[in-house]
């Protein structure tokens, strides 16, 4: 979260080529997927339903990060970036949920 905050506080540079913008957006997606996975891992022994908490924390942080960017010169916060971050959050949540389900013992009726 500190790294995300630091990177968000950097002023924007000149116009970027499309491929670099796409790469940065993939960084958003991957960064928030990693953030969600790390929170789920950290919360697994302390709260009930750690994945739900991890998703909530990551989403709230994505939203607050875009708000933070609105105060940085040459930057602006956008709902589109929160949407991209949310896709990363969703990918991580889905991967974790599928992994947990695959490892859990099957119950017989």
N, C-alpha and C positions, 0 to 999 in steps of 0.2 A: 504494500500500500504506500510505503514511503517512496519507492521508486516511481510509482504511478504519479504521486503528488509532485515529485521533483520534475519529471518529464512534462507534466501539465503546466508547470510554472515557467517553462522556457518560452520565450517569445517565438512567434512563427517566423520562418524565413521567407525568402522570395517564393514566387509561384513554383510549385513542384510539378514535375511531369506526372502523367496519369499513373504510370507503373509505380512510382514512389508513393503516391497517395494510396494506391491499392495495397501496397506492402505495409504501410502504416495502419491501414484499417484491419488487415490481417493480424497485425501486432495487437491492436485493441482486442480483437476476438480471442486470440491466444492468451493474452495477458489476463483477461477476465475469466477465461476457462481455468487457467492455472490458479488464480485467486480463489475461485469457487472451490476447486479441489483441495487446496491447502486449508481453507476454512473448514471444509467438511472433515478433513483428516484431523485437524486440531480440536474440533468439537465432539468427535465421536465418543469420547469417554466422559464428557461433561454435561451434555444436554440430550434430551430426547429429540429424535428426528433431526440429527445434525445437518442433513442435506438441505432441509427446508430453511434452517437458520443460515447456512452457508449461502444459499441462493439469495435470501433476503439481505444479508450483509453486503454481498457483492453488488446487488442491484442498487442498494442505497448508496454505496460508495461510488458506483458509476454515475449516478445522478448528482451526487455532491461534487464529484470531480468536474463534471461539465459546468456546474455552477461556479466552481473555483476558477475554471478557465475564463469565465466571462469577466474576471477581474484582472486578467493578465493582458498587458499591452500586446496588440496584434493578434490576439487569440479570441475565440468566441466559443461558447458552449452551444451544442446543438442536440436536439432530440435524436437526430440520425445516429450520432455517436453512441448515445445511450442504447439505441436499438441494436447497433452492432455489438456493443458490449453485452447486451442481453442475449444475443445469439450465442456468444461464447459461453455465457453462464448456462444457457440451456443445453449446449453441447456437453459441457462438463457434467451437469446434473443427469442427463440421459446416460452418459457413459458410466457414471458412478452407480446409478440405479440398476442398470443392466448388469454391471459387474457384481453388485451385491446380490442381486436375484440369482445370478449364475452360481455363486458360491454358497448360497443358503441351502440347507438340506431340504429335500422334497418331503412334504408331509403326505402321508397316505390316509385316505378317508375310509 
